[in-house]
Amino acid sequence: MTELVATTRAELARGDILDAFATFLRLNVADGDASPQTIRSYHAHVRQFVAWCDEEGISPAEAYEADLEAYRRHLIESGYARGTIAVKLSVVRRLYQAAVWRGLRADNPAEGLRAPRQATDAADRVKYLPLEGFRRMLAAPDPGTRKGKRDRAILALMGLHGLRVAEVAGLTYDDYRAGSPAWVTVRGKGNKTRQVFLTERTAQILERWLAVRVADPGVRDIFTTLDNCTGGQGIGTRGLRRVVDGYLEETGLKEEGISCHSLRHSFATWALAGGAKLLSISSAMGHSSVDTTQVYAQVVDKMQENPARYLEELLG
């Protein structure tokens, strides 16, 4: 009987802390305006933590600092990248911040929990495509097919304009304005909107796709699926990643660290190397501060200001 009562209390405590977390996310994350994708991501990370607690026989509502350190070790030993661990631990800190906020705990046992130190320089962690590979990637889709027309538009928005995968997935007809210049209204992180002007080339590529686009009634997404089962539905982030990964494989560019997000890194790196202003790149990418964009200046500086070249000139 005592064990049953204890189990019930633990279940109630877990339910309370998860309810508090859900409310906290809705009201406090991104000033109460977090995107649905952010909310889903936070919940997924918390579910993973709770599942680990269950396996270890720990009540997440009553966890100690030592328990949280054990979870950190588990993530490291599982082979997660440092950045992924940082995100997962950040969400766990938010979970206990919510518990304190609702009066369910007096302390946050995850307060000092941090990911392991990054061994590489920030600029070295930027994974971008070589210029010739970048060119091949953008030209890879067959412009004579519906799929090729769609995929060219997707790659142009990601590679030539630096849009995030979620931003491309979220584009609707209402977000596009034809003209000279044409532009799209993009909803970025925290549901903040920005206007991204398209080059004449990108606008033409997008128009060619829109001319052959087929969608189910009521679907306003610019990019839709093409397969027999779900054709005509909006294509989500997972589908977009599969599209990009397919062309990375096809062009021989797919390797460790190179992913869908590498198109965004390539946009910033090569635009800056080509003479674009850092502030303009920051604005196009939707960065809240130009300090975030500064890493690309470091990348380009390391690329162009190689001290070995100066030494070679001296040595003849």
N, C-alpha and C positions, 0 to 999 in steps of 0.2 A: 504493500500500500504506500509506504514511504517513497519507494522508487517511482511509483506511478505519479505521485504528487510532484516529485522533483522533476520528472520528465515533462509534465504538464506546464510547470512554471517555466522551464527552459524554452518550451515551444512558444509560450505566451511572450516571453522576453524577446525571442527571435522575431516573432510577428510584430511586436511593438517597434523594434529597432528598424525593421524593414519598412514598416509604414511611415515611420519618421523620416527615413531616407527618401522615400518616394515624394513626401510632401516637401522636404528640403530641396530636392532637385527642382521641383515645379516652381518653388518660390524664390530660391536663392541663386541657383546656377545661371550664369549669364544674365544677372539682374532679372531673373524670372522669365527670360525669353530664350531659353535654350532650345535648339532645334530638336525635332523628333529623333534624328539620328544620334545626337549627343545623349539624349535620355536613354535610348536603347543601349548605347554603348556602355553607359554607366551601370545600368541594370545588369548587363552581361558580366561585367567585371565583378560586381557584388555577388552575383550568383556563383561565379567561380570561387570566390573567397568562402562563401557559405558552404559550398560543396566540400571544399578542403577541410573546413572546420568539422563538418559531419564525419568525414573520414578519420579525422584525428580525435574525435570524441570531445570536441571543444564547443561550448556554447558561444556563438559569436557575440551575443549581448554581454557576456561576462568575461571576454578574453583579456589576458594580461599582456604587458609589453613583450614578455618572453614568447608568448604565442604568436604575436605579430612578427617578431624577429624570425621565428621558425617558418612562418609563411614566406617571408622575404627569401630565406635560404632555399625554400622549395621552388620559388620562381627562378632563382639563379641556377639551381641544379637541373631544372627542367629545360634549360637552354634558351630562355627568352632573351631577346635583345635588351640592352640596357634601357633604351627608350620605352619599350613595351612595359618593362618592369616599373619604370617611373610612373607611367600612366596608371597601371593597376594599383600601385601603392597610393597614388594620389586619390584614387576613388575610395580606397579603404579609409584614408584619413577623412574624406568627406562623410563616409558612413558614420564614423564615430563623432564627427563634428555635429551631425544631425542628431545623434543620440544625446549629446550634451545640450544641444539647442532645445530639445523636447524634455529635458530633465530626467532622462532615463539613465544617464551616467553623470558622475561628477567630474570625470576626467576623459581625456582622449588618449587611449593607450598607443595610438598610431602617430601621435604628434611629431615625434622625432624620426619616424620611419622614412628612409630615403633609399633610392636605388644606388647600386654600387657606382663608384666614380667612373667617369668616362675616360677610357685610356687614350682615345684619339682626339685630335684637335677638331673643333666644330667644322672648320672648312673641309677637313678630310672626310667628314661624315655626309657631305652633300654628294649624292650619287646622281650625276648627270650623264647624258649620252655624248659621245664624241661628235663633233660637228658633222662629219660625213655620215655617221650612223643616224644622227638626228634627221638629216636630210632624207636618207633612205626610208626611215620610219614614217615620216609624214607622207611620202609618196607611195608607200607600200599598198594601200587598198586599191582595188581595180575600179577606176572611175566609170567603167562601162556597166556596172551592176548596181542594183539598189543597195545591196550591202556595202559595196565599195563607196558609193556616194555618202551613205550614212556614216561609215567609219572614217572617211576623210574629214568630214565635218567635226566628228568627235575629237580626232587627233589634232585638228587645227585649233580648236578651242582650248585644248589642254596644252599643246606644245607651242603654239604661236601666241597665245594670250594668257597662259599660266593658270587656267581655271582648275580648281580642285575637282576630283571625281564626283563628289556629292553636289557640287555646284552645277556641273554639266547634267547630272541626273535630274536636278530640280528645275531645269529650264522648261518653260512653257511658251506657247504661242504669244501670250500676253507680254512676255519678257523681251521679245525681239522687235526691233524697229528697223525697217528697211530704209534706205536713203543714202545720202552722201554727206557725212559718213553714216554707216549703219552701226547699231550698237545693241548690246543685250544688257538687261538688268539682272544682276547676279545676286543671289542671297547666299552670303557667306557665313562664317562662324558667328554664333550669337544672333543669327537671323538678321545680321546687318546687311543692307543692300548697297551695291555700288554699280556704277555705270561703266561698262567695258566697251570701248570703241573698237570696232572690227576693221581690219585692213580690207581693202577692196578685194583681195584674193580670198580671204576668209568668208566675206559676205557672199561671194560668188559660189564658193564651195557649199555654204549653208543653203543658199537658194536652190542649188541643184538637188540637194537632199529633200528639201521641202516640196519640190515639184513632184517627187515620186513617193513621198511619205504616205503610208496607209495606217490609219488608227481606228480603233474601236470607237463607237459613239461615246461622246463625253470625255474622251482622253485628250488632254491638252498638252501633254508632254511633247517637246520637240523631237526627242529621240525615242523610238519605239522598237519593240522586238520584231523579229522577222520569221521566227520558227513557226512551224505548223500548229503547235499547241497553244502558244501564248502570243502569236503574232498580232500586232496592233495595240499591245499594252505598253505602258511606259517602261523603259529599260532602267533598272535600278543600279545601284553602285556595284553590286556583285557582277551584274552582267557587263557593265562598262569595264571592270577590271579584267574580265575574261577576254573582252575584245582587245584591249591593249596588250595583255600578255600574249595573245595569239600573234600579234604583229611583232612583238619583241622576239618571240621564238622564230618566226618566219625570217626575220632579218638578221638572226644570229646575234642579237644584242642582249638576250636574256641571260643574266648571270646573278650571282648572289648580290643582293642589295639593290638591283635594278628592278623597278616595279612601275606601276602606273604613276606614282608620285614623281618618278624621275623625269617625266615630261615637264612638270612644273619647275623642277630644279633646272632642267635644260633651258627652259624659257628664260628664267632669270639670269642664268650664267651667261648664255650667248647673247642675250639682249644687252647686258652690261658690257660684255667684251666688244660688242659692235658699236658702242657709243651711247646707248640709252642712259638717261639720268637715273640714279639710284632712287630718287624720290618718285619718279614716274613709275618705275618698276614696282615699288612698294605699294603705290596706289592701285595699280592694275591687279596686284596679287591680293589686295584686301588686307594687308598687314595693318594692325592697329598702331604700330610704331615703326619708323624707318630703321630702328635699331635691330629689329628682327631680320630685315633685308640685308643688313650690313655683312652678314656671313658671305653673301655672294661677292661682295667687294674683295673679301679675303681670298676667295676661290680664284677670282680673275687676277688678283695681284700675284698670287703664287704661280699662276699659269704664265703670265706675261713678264713678270720681273724675276726670272730665274737668274740668280747670281752667277751660275756657272757660265752663262752666255757671255757675261762681261769678262770673266776670267779667261775664257777662250780667246776673246778678242785681244786681250793683253798678251797672251801667249802666242798669238799669230796662228 
